């Protein structure tokens, strides 16, 4: 039996199992994408206090007395 005929005459069970595997893989991909997005947003939120502290320090250092007074 040549390859083309085998591809065209696949059993429905194989197609169903391939579709199931694809659906599971898509679900995993979606969950990992959501986890990555959440981690990125958490990382950004963690940077806010650091940015605020750096801005305050820069503002203090740029005062006429250099933050000494």
N, CA, C and O atoms as a Maestro MAE file, in Angstrom:
{
 s_m_m2io_version
 :::
 2.0.0
}

f_m_ct {
 s_m_title
 :::
 protein
 m_atom[276] {
  # First column is atom index #
  i_m_mmod_type
  r_m_x_coord
  r_m_y_coord
  r_m_z_coord
  i_m_residue_number
  s_m_chain_name
  s_m_pdb_residue_name
  s_m_pdb_atom_name
  i_m_atomic_number
  :::
  1 25 0.845 -1.176 0.000 1 A "UNK " " N  " 7
  2 3 0.000 0.000 0.000 1 A "UNK " " CA " 6
  3 2 0.892 1.240 0.000 1 A "UNK " " C  " 6
  4 15 1.804 1.346 0.819 1 A "UNK " " O  " 8
  5 25 0.639 2.159 -0.896 2 A "UNK " " N  " 7
  6 3 1.494 3.337 -0.934 2 A "UNK " " CA " 6
  7 2 1.099 4.332 0.160 2 A "UNK " " C  " 6
  8 15 0.055 4.193 0.796 2 A "UNK " " O  " 8
  9 25 1.938 5.318 0.362 3 A "UNK " " N  " 7
  10 3 1.753 6.259 1.469 3 A "UNK " " CA " 6
  11 2 0.491 7.096 1.316 3 A "UNK " " C  " 6
  12 15 -0.210 7.343 2.298 3 A "UNK " " O  " 8
  13 25 0.198 7.528 0.119 4 A "UNK " " N  " 7
  14 3 -0.973 8.379 -0.095 4 A "UNK " " CA " 6
  15 2 -2.254 7.631 0.261 4 A "UNK " " C  " 6
  16 15 -3.140 8.180 0.915 4 A "UNK " " O  " 8
  17 25 -2.344 6.400 -0.166 5 A "UNK " " N  " 7
  18 3 -3.533 5.618 0.150 5 A "UNK " " CA " 6
  19 2 -3.660 5.415 1.653 5 A "UNK " " C  " 6
  20 15 -4.763 5.471 2.195 5 A "UNK " " O  " 8
  21 25 -2.543 5.179 2.327 6 A "UNK " " N  " 7
  22 3 -2.598 5.018 3.784 6 A "UNK " " CA " 6
  23 2 -3.066 6.295 4.461 6 A "UNK " " C  " 6
  24 15 -3.825 6.245 5.429 6 A "UNK " " O  " 8
  25 25 -2.613 7.452 3.955 7 A "UNK " " N  " 7
  26 3 -3.043 8.714 4.538 7 A "UNK " " CA " 6
  27 2 -4.532 8.947 4.335 7 A "UNK " " C  " 6
  28 15 -5.214 9.463 5.220 7 A "UNK " " O  " 8
  29 25 -5.029 8.568 3.178 8 A "UNK " " N  " 7
  30 3 -6.432 8.797 2.870 8 A "UNK " " CA " 6
  31 2 -7.362 7.811 3.555 8 A "UNK " " C  " 6
  32 15 -8.550 8.088 3.719 8 A "UNK " " O  " 8
  33 25 -6.836 6.671 3.954 9 A "UNK " " N  " 7
  34 3 -7.695 5.644 4.555 9 A "UNK " " CA " 6
  35 2 -7.407 5.453 6.033 9 A "UNK " " C  " 6
  36 15 -7.562 4.352 6.562 9 A "UNK " " O  " 8
  37 25 -6.992 6.515 6.699 10 A "UNK " " N  " 7
  38 3 -6.753 6.396 8.135 10 A "UNK " " CA " 6
  39 2 -8.040 6.055 8.860 10 A "UNK " " C  " 6
  40 15 -9.139 6.410 8.434 10 A "UNK " " O  " 8
  41 25 -7.873 5.385 9.921 11 A "UNK " " N  " 7
  42 3 -9.029 4.968 10.719 11 A "UNK " " CA " 6
  43 2 -9.581 6.157 11.491 11 A "UNK " " C  " 6
  44 15 -8.832 7.045 11.899 11 A "UNK " " O  " 8
  45 25 -10.886 6.169 11.689 12 A "UNK " " N  " 7
  46 3 -11.497 7.262 12.462 12 A "UNK " " CA " 6
  47 2 -10.931 7.357 13.875 12 A "UNK " " C  " 6
  48 15 -10.846 8.449 14.436 12 A "UNK " " O  " 8
  49 25 -10.543 6.221 14.453 13 A "UNK " " N  " 7
  50 3 -9.976 6.236 15.800 13 A "UNK " " CA " 6
  51 2 -8.681 7.029 15.837 13 A "UNK " " C  " 6
  52 15 -8.428 7.772 16.786 13 A "UNK " " O  " 8
  53 25 -7.875 6.873 14.821 14 A "UNK " " N  " 7
  54 3 -6.606 7.607 14.768 14 A "UNK " " CA " 6
  55 2 -6.860 9.098 14.618 14 A "UNK " " C  " 6
  56 15 -6.182 9.922 15.230 14 A "UNK " " O  " 8
  57 25 -7.848 9.433 13.793 15 A "UNK " " N  " 7
  58 3 -8.187 10.856 13.624 15 A "UNK " " CA " 6
  59 2 -8.707 11.443 14.923 15 A "UNK " " C  " 6
  60 15 -8.334 12.551 15.308 15 A "UNK " " O  " 8
  61 25 -9.571 10.693 15.598 16 A "UNK " " N  " 7
  62 3 -10.108 11.174 16.872 16 A "UNK " " CA " 6
  63 2 -9.003 11.344 17.900 16 A "UNK " " C  " 6
  64 15 -8.977 12.327 18.640 16 A "UNK " " O  " 8
  65 25 -8.107 10.399 17.943 17 A "UNK " " N  " 7
  66 3 -7.025 10.496 18.926 17 A "UNK " " CA " 6
  67 2 -6.087 11.647 18.582 17 A "UNK " " C  " 6
  68 15 -5.583 12.322 19.479 17 A "UNK " " O  " 8
  69 25 -5.848 11.877 17.298 18 A "UNK " " N  " 7
  70 3 -5.017 13.020 16.892 18 A "UNK " " CA " 6
  71 2 -5.711 14.329 17.242 18 A "UNK " " C  " 6
  72 15 -5.064 15.269 17.703 18 A "UNK " " O  " 8
  73 25 -7.023 14.400 17.027 19 A "UNK " " N  " 7
  74 3 -7.776 15.608 17.363 19 A "UNK " " CA " 6
  75 2 -7.749 15.848 18.873 19 A "UNK " " C  " 6
  76 15 -7.637 16.988 19.324 19 A "UNK " " O  " 8
  77 25 -7.852 14.778 19.643 20 A "UNK " " N  " 7
  78 3 -7.792 14.905 21.096 20 A "UNK " " CA " 6
  79 2 -6.427 15.412 21.541 20 A "UNK " " C  " 6
  80 15 -6.333 16.309 22.379 20 A "UNK " " O  " 8
  81 25 -5.380 14.839 20.981 21 A "UNK " " N  " 7
  82 3 -4.026 15.300 21.328 21 A "UNK " " CA " 6
  83 2 -3.842 16.774 20.978 21 A "UNK " " C  " 6
  84 15 -3.233 17.527 21.737 21 A "UNK " " O  " 8
  85 25 -4.366 17.175 19.838 22 A "UNK " " N  " 7
  86 3 -4.271 18.566 19.424 22 A "UNK " " CA " 6
  87 2 -5.037 19.475 20.387 22 A "UNK " " C  " 6
  88 15 -4.550 20.541 20.765 22 A "UNK " " O  " 8
  89 25 -6.234 19.048 20.776 23 A "UNK " " N  " 7
  90 3 -7.029 19.841 21.718 23 A "UNK " " CA " 6
  91 2 -6.312 19.982 23.059 23 A "UNK " " C  " 6
  92 15 -6.308 21.060 23.652 23 A "UNK " " O  " 8
  93 25 -5.706 18.897 23.536 24 A "UNK " " N  " 7
  94 3 -4.970 18.937 24.796 24 A "UNK " " CA " 6
  95 2 -3.765 19.871 24.674 24 A "UNK " " C  " 6
  96 15 -3.487 20.658 25.579 24 A "UNK " " O  " 8
  97 25 -3.058 19.778 23.558 25 A "UNK " " N  " 7
  98 3 -1.892 20.639 23.351 25 A "UNK " " CA " 6
  99 2 -2.298 22.111 23.295 25 A "UNK " " C  " 6
  100 15 -1.603 22.973 23.833 25 A "UNK " " O  " 8
  101 25 -3.418 22.391 22.646 26 A "UNK " " N  " 7
  102 3 -3.898 23.780 22.595 26 A "UNK " " CA " 6
  103 2 -4.252 24.277 23.991 26 A "UNK " " C  " 6
  104 15 -3.954 25.420 24.341 26 A "UNK " " O  " 8
  105 25 -4.882 23.430 24.782 27 A "UNK " " N  " 7
  106 3 -5.234 23.818 26.146 27 A "UNK " " CA " 6
  107 2 -4.000 24.116 26.977 27 A "UNK " " C  " 6
  108 15 -3.959 25.099 27.717 27 A "UNK " " O  " 8
  109 25 -2.997 23.263 26.850 28 A "UNK " " N  " 7
  110 3 -1.743 23.502 27.576 28 A "UNK " " CA " 6
  111 2 -1.090 24.798 27.120 28 A "UNK " " C  " 6
  112 15 -0.582 25.566 27.936 28 A "UNK " " O  " 8
  113 25 -1.106 25.036 25.817 29 A "UNK " " N  " 7
  114 3 -0.521 26.259 25.279 29 A "UNK " " CA " 6
  115 2 -1.239 27.488 25.822 29 A "UNK " " C  " 6
  116 15 -0.603 28.466 26.213 29 A "UNK " " O  " 8
  117 25 -2.570 27.429 25.843 30 A "UNK " " N  " 7
  118 3 -3.347 28.558 26.366 30 A "UNK " " CA " 6
  119 2 -3.027 28.804 27.832 30 A "UNK " " C  " 6
  120 15 -2.842 29.946 28.253 30 A "UNK " " O  " 8
  121 25 -2.961 27.721 28.611 31 A "UNK " " N  " 7
  122 3 -2.653 27.882 30.040 31 A "UNK " " CA " 6
  123 2 -1.249 28.433 30.239 31 A "UNK " " C  " 6
  124 15 -1.037 29.282 31.105 31 A "UNK " " O  " 8
  125 25 -0.286 27.961 29.451 32 A "UNK " " N  " 7
  126 3 1.071 28.468 29.625 32 A "UNK " " CA " 6
  127 2 1.175 29.922 29.171 32 A "UNK " " C  " 6
  128 15 1.947 30.693 29.739 32 A "UNK " " O  " 8
  129 25 0.406 30.300 28.156 33 A "UNK " " N  " 7
  130 3 0.386 31.692 27.718 33 A "UNK " " CA " 6
  131 2 -0.196 32.580 28.807 33 A "UNK " " C  " 6
  132 15 0.321 33.666 29.071 33 A "UNK " " O  " 8
  133 25 -1.276 32.118 29.440 34 A "UNK " " N  " 7
  134 3 -1.872 32.884 30.531 34 A "UNK " " CA " 6
  135 2 -0.907 33.006 31.710 34 A "UNK " " C  " 6
  136 15 -0.803 34.067 32.325 34 A "UNK " " O  " 8
  137 25 -0.208 31.924 32.018 35 A "UNK " " N  " 7
  138 3 0.762 31.958 33.118 35 A "UNK " " CA " 6
  139 2 1.904 32.923 32.803 35 A "UNK " " C  " 6
  140 15 2.357 33.657 33.681 35 A "UNK " " O  " 8
  141 25 2.362 32.923 31.571 36 A "UNK " " N  " 7
  142 3 3.430 33.831 31.166 36 A "UNK " " CA " 6
  143 2 2.967 35.280 31.257 36 A "UNK " " C  " 6
  144 15 3.705 36.143 31.733 36 A "UNK " " O  " 8
  145 25 1.750 35.548 30.803 37 A "UNK " " N  " 7
  146 3 1.200 36.907 30.871 37 A "UNK " " CA " 6
  147 2 1.088 37.359 32.320 37 A "UNK " " C  " 6
  148 15 1.430 38.496 32.646 37 A "UNK " " O  " 8
  149 25 0.609 36.475 33.191 38 A "UNK " " N  " 7
  150 3 0.469 36.822 34.605 38 A "UNK " " CA " 6
  151 2 1.830 37.084 35.232 38 A "UNK " " C  " 6
  152 15 1.985 38.025 36.011 38 A "UNK " " O  " 8
  153 25 2.819 36.257 34.896 39 A "UNK " " N  " 7
  154 3 4.159 36.459 35.443 39 A "UNK " " CA " 6
  155 2 4.740 37.793 34.977 39 A "UNK " " C  " 6
  156 15 5.388 38.491 35.757 39 A "UNK " " O  " 8
  157 25 4.517 38.149 33.722 40 A "UNK " " N  " 7
  158 3 5.020 39.424 33.209 40 A "UNK " " CA " 6
  159 2 4.362 40.595 33.927 40 A "UNK " " C  " 6
  160 15 5.038 41.557 34.293 40 A "UNK " " O  " 8
  161 25 3.054 40.522 34.130 41 A "UNK " " N  " 7
  162 3 2.361 41.600 34.834 41 A "UNK " " CA " 6
  163 2 2.799 41.680 36.293 41 A "UNK " " C  " 6
  164 15 2.947 42.777 36.832 41 A "UNK " " O  " 8
  165 25 3.006 40.538 36.937 42 A "UNK " " N  " 7
  166 3 3.511 40.536 38.314 42 A "UNK " " CA " 6
  167 2 4.892 41.168 38.381 42 A "UNK " " C  " 6
  168 15 5.192 41.918 39.310 42 A "UNK " " O  " 8
  169 25 5.722 40.872 37.410 43 A "UNK " " N  " 7
  170 3 7.070 41.446 37.364 43 A "UNK " " CA " 6
  171 2 6.991 42.970 37.228 43 A "UNK " " C  " 6
  172 15 7.722 43.699 37.899 43 A "UNK " " O  " 8
  173 25 6.108 43.437 36.365 44 A "UNK " " N  " 7
  174 3 5.937 44.885 36.188 44 A "UNK " " CA " 6
  175 2 5.451 45.517 37.488 44 A "UNK " " C  " 6
  176 15 5.945 46.568 37.896 44 A "UNK " " O  " 8
  177 25 4.474 44.870 38.139 45 A "UNK " " N  " 7
  178 3 3.960 45.400 39.406 45 A "UNK " " CA " 6
  179 2 5.050 45.449 40.471 45 A "UNK " " C  " 6
  180 15 5.071 46.364 41.295 45 A "UNK " " O  " 8
  181 25 5.955 44.474 40.463 46 A "UNK " " N  " 7
  182 3 7.047 44.469 41.435 46 A "UNK " " CA " 6
  183 2 8.042 45.589 41.177 46 A "UNK " " C  " 6
  184 15 8.755 45.997 42.094 46 A "UNK " " O  " 8
  185 25 8.107 46.094 39.957 47 A "UNK " " N  " 7
  186 3 9.062 47.146 39.619 47 A "UNK " " CA " 6
  187 2 8.567 48.535 40.022 47 A "UNK " " C  " 6
  188 15 9.367 49.466 40.113 47 A "UNK " " O  " 8
  189 25 7.264 48.689 40.264 48 A "UNK " " N  " 7
  190 3 6.696 49.999 40.607 48 A "UNK " " CA " 6
  191 2 7.337 50.573 41.880 48 A "UNK " " C  " 6
  192 15 7.768 51.726 41.856 48 A "UNK " " O  " 8
  193 25 7.420 49.831 42.980 49 A "UNK " " N  " 7
  194 3 8.044 50.415 44.184 49 A "UNK " " CA " 6
  195 2 9.506 50.806 43.945 49 A "UNK " " C  " 6
  196 15 9.967 51.828 44.454 49 A "UNK " " O  " 8
  197 25 10.217 50.014 43.190 50 A "UNK " " N  " 7
  198 3 11.617 50.324 42.916 50 A "UNK " " CA " 6
  199 2 11.712 51.602 42.096 50 A "UNK " " C  " 6
  200 15 12.545 52.465 42.374 50 A "UNK " " O  " 8
  201 25 10.856 51.720 41.083 51 A "UNK " " N  " 7
  202 3 10.852 52.923 40.252 51 A "UNK " " CA " 6
  203 2 10.498 54.162 41.058 51 A "UNK " " C  " 6
  204 15 11.097 55.221 40.876 51 A "UNK " " O  " 8
  205 25 9.526 54.025 41.945 52 A "UNK " " N  " 7
  206 3 9.122 55.148 42.792 52 A "UNK " " CA " 6
  207 2 10.262 55.566 43.713 52 A "UNK " " C  " 6
  208 15 10.512 56.757 43.899 52 A "UNK " " O  " 8
  209 25 10.946 54.591 44.285 53 A "UNK " " N  " 7
  210 3 12.068 54.890 45.169 53 A "UNK " " CA " 6
  211 2 13.203 55.573 44.404 53 A "UNK " " C  " 6
  212 15 13.813 56.519 44.902 53 A "UNK " " O  " 8
  213 25 13.481 55.088 43.197 54 A "UNK " " N  " 7
  214 3 14.534 55.707 42.393 54 A "UNK " " CA " 6
  215 2 14.167 57.138 41.986 54 A "UNK " " C  " 6
  216 15 15.019 58.027 41.996 54 A "UNK " " O  " 8
  217 25 12.908 57.353 41.632 55 A "UNK " " N  " 7
  218 3 12.469 58.706 41.282 55 A "UNK " " CA " 6
  219 2 12.582 59.648 42.472 55 A "UNK " " C  " 6
  220 15 13.003 60.794 42.309 55 A "UNK " " O  " 8
  221 25 12.219 59.194 43.655 56 A "UNK " " N  " 7
  222 3 12.330 60.020 44.856 56 A "UNK " " CA " 6
  223 2 13.784 60.340 45.156 56 A "UNK " " C  " 6
  224 15 14.115 61.468 45.522 56 A "UNK " " O  " 8
  225 25 14.649 59.350 45.002 57 A "UNK " " N  " 7
  226 3 16.073 59.572 45.234 57 A "UNK " " CA " 6
  227 2 16.634 60.568 44.231 57 A "UNK " " C  " 6
  228 15 17.398 61.459 44.600 57 A "UNK " " O  " 8
  229 25 16.263 60.422 42.971 58 A "UNK " " N  " 7
  230 3 16.721 61.350 41.938 58 A "UNK " " CA " 6
  231 2 16.212 62.760 42.212 58 A "UNK " " C  " 6
  232 15 16.955 63.729 42.050 58 A "UNK " " O  " 8
  233 25 14.956 62.883 42.624 59 A "UNK " " N  " 7
  234 3 14.399 64.206 42.944 59 A "UNK " " CA " 6
  235 2 15.148 64.827 44.116 59 A "UNK " " C  " 6
  236 15 15.448 66.021 44.109 59 A "UNK " " O  " 8
  237 25 15.445 64.022 45.109 60 A "UNK " " N  " 7
  238 3 16.170 64.535 46.277 60 A "UNK " " CA " 6
  239 2 17.566 64.972 45.899 60 A "UNK " " C  " 6
  240 15 18.042 66.001 46.379 60 A "UNK " " O  " 8
  241 25 18.242 64.201 45.035 61 A "UNK " " N  " 7
  242 3 19.624 64.525 44.639 61 A "UNK " " CA " 6
  243 2 19.691 65.730 43.705 61 A "UNK " " C  " 6
  244 15 20.744 66.358 43.591 61 A "UNK " " O  " 8
  245 25 18.603 66.059 43.046 62 A "UNK " " N  " 7
  246 3 18.624 67.175 42.111 62 A "UNK " " CA " 6
  247 2 18.172 68.484 42.786 62 A "UNK " " C  " 6
  248 15 18.045 69.508 42.115 62 A "UNK " " O  " 8
  249 25 17.934 68.458 44.085 63 A "UNK " " N  " 7
  250 3 17.610 69.702 44.780 63 A "UNK " " CA " 6
  251 2 18.866 70.554 44.871 63 A "UNK " " C  " 6
  252 15 19.976 70.026 44.795 63 A "UNK " " O  " 8
  253 25 18.710 71.849 45.032 64 A "UNK " " N  " 7
  254 3 19.888 72.745 45.067 64 A "UNK " " CA " 6
  255 2 20.939 72.354 46.094 64 A "UNK " " C  " 6
  256 15 22.133 72.519 45.846 64 A "UNK " " O  " 8
  257 25 20.513 71.834 47.254 65 A "UNK " " N  " 7
  258 3 21.505 71.465 48.270 65 A "UNK " " CA " 6
  259 2 21.995 70.036 48.122 65 A "UNK " " C  " 6
  260 15 22.755 69.550 48.959 65 A "UNK " " O  " 8
  261 25 21.563 69.352 47.051 66 A "UNK " " N  " 7
  262 3 22.029 67.990 46.775 66 A "UNK " " CA " 6
  263 2 21.465 66.977 47.742 66 A "UNK " " C  " 6
  264 15 22.046 65.907 47.925 66 A "UNK " " O  " 8
  265 25 20.357 67.288 48.359 67 A "UNK " " N  " 7
  266 3 19.726 66.348 49.276 67 A "UNK " " CA " 6
  267 2 20.396 66.312 50.631 67 A "UNK " " C  " 6
  268 15 20.156 65.388 51.408 67 A "UNK " " O  " 8
  269 25 21.232 67.294 50.936 68 A "UNK " " N  " 7
  270 3 21.936 67.300 52.214 68 A "UNK " " CA " 6
  271 2 21.194 68.080 53.308 68 A "UNK " " C  " 6
  272 15 21.543 67.993 54.485 68 A "UNK " " O  " 8
  273 25 20.211 68.811 52.923 69 A "UNK " " N  " 7
  274 3 19.636 69.704 53.904 69 A "UNK " " CA " 6
  275 2 18.293 69.371 54.319 69 A "UNK " " C  " 6
  276 15 17.714 70.069 55.152 69 A "UNK " " O  " 8
  :::
 }
 m_bond[275] {
  # First column is bond index #
  i_m_from
  i_m_to
  i_m_order
  :::
  1 1 2 1
  2 2 3 1
  3 3 4 2
  4 3 5 1
  5 5 6 1
  6 6 7 1
  7 7 8 2
  8 7 9 1
  9 9 10 1
  10 10 11 1
  11 11 12 2
  12 11 13 1
  13 13 14 1
  14 14 15 1
  15 15 16 2
  16 15 17 1
  17 17 18 1
  18 18 19 1
  19 19 20 2
  20 19 21 1
  21 21 22 1
  22 22 23 1
  23 23 24 2
  24 23 25 1
  25 25 26 1
  26 26 27 1
  27 27 28 2
  28 27 29 1
  29 29 30 1
  30 30 31 1
  31 31 32 2
  32 31 33 1
  33 33 34 1
  34 34 35 1
  35 35 36 2
  36 35 37 1
  37 37 38 1
  38 38 39 1
  39 39 40 2
  40 39 41 1
  41 41 42 1
  42 42 43 1
  43 43 44 2
  44 43 45 1
  45 45 46 1
  46 46 47 1
  47 47 48 2
  48 47 49 1
  49 49 50 1
  50 50 51 1
  51 51 52 2
  52 51 53 1
  53 53 54 1
  54 54 55 1
  55 55 56 2
  56 55 57 1
  57 57 58 1
  58 58 59 1
  59 59 60 2
  60 59 61 1
  61 61 62 1
  62 62 63 1
  63 63 64 2
  64 63 65 1
  65 65 66 1
  66 66 67 1
  67 67 68 2
  68 67 69 1
  69 69 70 1
  70 70 71 1
  71 71 72 2
  72 71 73 1
  73 73 74 1
  74 74 75 1
  75 75 76 2
  76 75 77 1
  77 77 78 1
  78 78 79 1
  79 79 80 2
  80 79 81 1
  81 81 82 1
  82 82 83 1
  83 83 84 2
  84 83 85 1
  85 85 86 1
  86 86 87 1
  87 87 88 2
  88 87 89 1
  89 89 90 1
  90 90 91 1
  91 91 92 2
  92 91 93 1
  93 93 94 1
  94 94 95 1
  95 95 96 2
  96 95 97 1
  97 97 98 1
  98 98 99 1
  99 99 100 2
  100 99 101 1
  101 101 102 1
  102 102 103 1
  103 103 104 2
  104 103 105 1
  105 105 106 1
  106 106 107 1
  107 107 108 2
  108 107 109 1
  109 109 110 1
  110 110 111 1
  111 111 112 2
  112 111 113 1
  113 113 114 1
  114 114 115 1
  115 115 116 2
  116 115 117 1
  117 117 118 1
  118 118 119 1
  119 119 120 2
  120 119 121 1
  121 121 122 1
  122 122 123 1
  123 123 124 2
  124 123 125 1
  125 125 126 1
  126 126 127 1
  127 127 128 2
  128 127 129 1
  129 129 130 1
  130 130 131 1
  131 131 132 2
  132 131 133 1
  133 133 134 1
  134 134 135 1
  135 135 136 2
  136 135 137 1
  137 137 138 1
  138 138 139 1
  139 139 140 2
  140 139 141 1
  141 141 142 1
  142 142 143 1
  143 143 144 2
  144 143 145 1
  145 145 146 1
  146 146 147 1
  147 147 148 2
  148 147 149 1
  149 149 150 1
  150 150 151 1
  151 151 152 2
  152 151 153 1
  153 153 154 1
  154 154 155 1
  155 155 156 2
  156 155 157 1
  157 157 158 1
  158 158 159 1
  159 159 160 2
  160 159 161 1
  161 161 162 1
  162 162 163 1
  163 163 164 2
  164 163 165 1
  165 165 166 1
  166 166 167 1
  167 167 168 2
  168 167 169 1
  169 169 170 1
  170 170 171 1
  171 171 172 2
  172 171 173 1
  173 173 174 1
  174 174 175 1
  175 175 176 2
  176 175 177 1
  177 177 178 1
  178 178 179 1
  179 179 180 2
  180 179 181 1
  181 181 182 1
  182 182 183 1
  183 183 184 2
  184 183 185 1
  185 185 186 1
  186 186 187 1
  187 187 188 2
  188 187 189 1
  189 189 190 1
  190 190 191 1
  191 191 192 2
  192 191 193 1
  193 193 194 1
  194 194 195 1
  195 195 196 2
  196 195 197 1
  197 197 198 1
  198 198 199 1
  199 199 200 2
  200 199 201 1
  201 201 202 1
  202 202 203 1
  203 203 204 2
  204 203 205 1
  205 205 206 1
  206 206 207 1
  207 207 208 2
  208 207 209 1
  209 209 210 1
  210 210 211 1
  211 211 212 2
  212 211 213 1
  213 213 214 1
  214 214 215 1
  215 215 216 2
  216 215 217 1
  217 217 218 1
  218 218 219 1
  219 219 220 2
  220 219 221 1
  221 221 222 1
  222 222 223 1
  223 223 224 2
  224 223 225 1
  225 225 226 1
  226 226 227 1
  227 227 228 2
  228 227 229 1
  229 229 230 1
  230 230 231 1
  231 231 232 2
  232 231 233 1
  233 233 234 1
  234 234 235 1
  235 235 236 2
  236 235 237 1
  237 237 238 1
  238 238 239 1
  239 239 240 2
  240 239 241 1
  241 241 242 1
  242 242 243 1
  243 243 244 2
  244 243 245 1
  245 245 246 1
  246 246 247 1
  247 247 248 2
  248 247 249 1
  249 249 250 1
  250 250 251 1
  251 251 252 2
  252 251 253 1
  253 253 254 1
  254 254 255 1
  255 255 256 2
  256 255 257 1
  257 257 258 1
  258 258 259 1
  259 259 260 2
  260 259 261 1
  261 261 262 1
  262 262 263 1
  263 263 264 2
  264 263 265 1
  265 265 266 1
  266 266 267 1
  267 267 268 2
  268 267 269 1
  269 269 270 1
  270 270 271 1
  271 271 272 2
  272 271 273 1
  273 273 274 1
  274 274 275 1
  275 275 276 2
  :::
 }
}
